[in-house]
Amino acid sequence: MGPQPWQPQPGQPGYSQFAQPMQQLPHGLGWGAPPPGGPHGPHGPRGPKKKSKAPLILIPLVLVGLGILGVTVAQGIAKGNDPEYTAPTYTPTSRTTSSPTEDPTNEPSPTAPPTTRPTTTRPTVTKPTAPRTTNPPVKRGPTDYEMVSRNKVYRVGTMASVGCKESRARQSNTAGARANYVNLKTCLGKSWPRLIQASGAQFRAPTVLMFTGTVTSPCGSMNDTGPPFYCGSNETIYMNLREDIGNYNRYPQAYQKVWARMWMLHQFAHEYGHHVQNLTGILDANHNMRYEAPTRAAELEMTRRLELQASCFADVFIGANRRTYPITGQAQFQWRWLIGHVTDNNNDHGDANNHEYWALRGYQTRNPGACNTFTAPSARVR
């Protein structure tokens, strides 16, 4: 069997007969905690057909390690009075009586009472009325589809380089992996805020945790036999320490180690892409659309749109910093190979051809506007 497409060819530096297996893309797990009524999302049966939003709450994290307990890498930089009325005054008319008459004997005679009672005329008073007020029309917010397809983040322009450089540490052990996670979190935390704020959203840095064994999050439990993931409920990226160290140490060839470094870079940036979706409202709107999807096929397609966009966002960052990180030579060769050689066994992340298509769009344009997977035809998100 000849060399795999990703391998250096005979005569190239690092050529080897060993082959690296294709990898499953990192998971989003961005749908949050299950709502009352049953679990939802691509990893569980759907509950009653009603819109439900998961609460974004912090839940204590339980980490179980395989020899190494999960370690916190970095913490997130972490509401008529009626008008006055005065009665008008009025003056009653005077009462008129006859003068007493004198008797010839000069003795006063009693005064006869008047035969008619004088009347008093009361003026007509009109009470002022309060002016009628009308409530201003209620402004309608964007629908879920408008949120994912016309999001303002698509109009913020090109991401500028922040001069991000790769950490000199290597993920051959826990300390080396941690150093890379911290470095990438810092770089991404400098790259995305301007674009997020330009979209009208507020930027918040995510928390980053690394784990081995089984980790429990508000979004569910994951084992280190699976990929890293992002949980929107507590805005946390969970990096699989066992995977990143294992990939780096599995093979001795230099190009294999470059592949492991590029894979870790892309996974971290992909999960950060889910954080961008969370901050801009795309993640929550997509959650609603998936939960209300009429069929399982429609739900999976909406999930693939979300995941392919996260990879596109990842490569916006990688493309913006390609000269300083740097993505050149063997690093570029391995990055190009891995974005086009991924598996999608669950049919929820997109096939290799479409993943490569969206990754290259992000990398080449360095503009989130190129990552609008939600208006793409279905063939582009298979």
C-alpha positions, 0 to 999 in steps of 0.5 A, a space after each residue: 500500500 502506498 503512502 497516505 495522502 497526508 504523508 510526506 512522500 519519499 524524499 521529503 523530510 519526515 517520510 515514514 511508512 507509518 500512517 496516522 488514522 483519521 480523526 473524529 472532529 471535536 464535539 460542540 455539545 453546545 446545547 446546554 442542560 436538558 430542559 424539563 420534559 426530557 433530554 434533547 439534542 443529537 445524543 438523546 431522544 427528543 422530548 415534547 415539542 415545545 421550545 425550552 431554553 436551558 438555564 446558563 448556570 454554574 454547576 460544580 465540576 466533578 473530574 475523575 482522572 486516570 492517574 491525573 485529575 482534571 486540572 483547571 487551566 485558566 478561569 474565565 475573565 469573569 433589572 399615572 397620575 390623573 391630572 389635578 382637578 380644581 372645582 370651579 367657584 360660584 356665587 349664589 344669587 341674592 334672596 329678595 324679601 318685602 320691607 315690613 309694613 307699618 300699622 297705623 297704630 305704630 305697632 309693628 306687625 309680623 313680617 309675612 313669609 315670602 310666598 316663593 322661595 328664590 332659586 339658586 342657579 348652579 353653573 354647569 361645570 365640565 370636568 377635564 379628561 385625561 389625555 389618551 395615551 397610546 402604547 408604542 408598538 412593540 419591536 419584534 426581536 429576530 427569529 431563531 432563523 434570522 439569528 443564525 442566518 443574518 447575524 451581525 457577526 457576519 458583517 464585522 469584517 476581517 480579523 486582524 492578526 494579533 501576532 500569535 506565536 505557538 508556545 515553545 512547550 510541547 504537549 508531551 506531558 501535562 505541563 506542556 499541554 497546559 502551556 499550549 492551552 493557556 497560550 491559545 486562550 490568550 491569543 483567541 482572547 485578543 483576536 475575537 473581542 473586537 469582532 464580537 463587540 462590533 456585532 453588538 454582543 458583549 465579549 466574555 472570555 471562556 473558562 478552559 478546563 483540561 480533563 482525563 477520565 470522565 468529566 461531568 459538566 452542565 451539558 453532560 458527562 464525557 469520557 477521555 476516549 472522546 474528543 474535547 467539547 464546549 458547554 454553553 451553560 457554563 461557557 467552558 471549553 473542556 480539552 482532552 488532556 489524554 488525547 493531546 498528550 497521546 497524539 504527540 507521544 504515539 509516534 516518534 516521527 517529527 512530522 507526526 508530532 507536527 500533525 499532533 500540534 496542528 490537531 490540538 490547535 484546530 480543536 482548541 480554536 474549533 471549541 472557541 468557535 462554539 464560544 463565539 456562537 454562544 456570545 452572538 446568540 447563534 448557539 441558543 437559536 440553533 438549539 431551539 431550531 434543532 429541538 423543534 426540527 420535524 425529523 431526525 434528518 433535519 435535526 442532524 443537518 442543523 447540527 452539521 451547520 453549527 459544527 461546520 461553522 465552528 470549524 470555519 470560525 476556527 480557521 478565521 483565527 488560524 488564517 489571520 495568524 498564519 505568518 506568526 504562529 506560523 502555518 508554513 512548511 510542514 505545519 501547513 502541510 499537516 493542517 491542510 491534510 487534517 482539515 480534509 481527512 476527518 470522520 463523521 460517524 454520527 453524521 452530525 459534523 459534516 463529511 471531509 469534503 465539506 469540512 475542508 470547504 468551510 475550513 478553507 473559506 475561513 482560513 483564506 478570507 479571515 472573515 466570519 462573513 464567509 462562515 454563514 453555513 445556515 444559508 448554504 444549500 444542503 449539499 454543502 453541509 452533508 
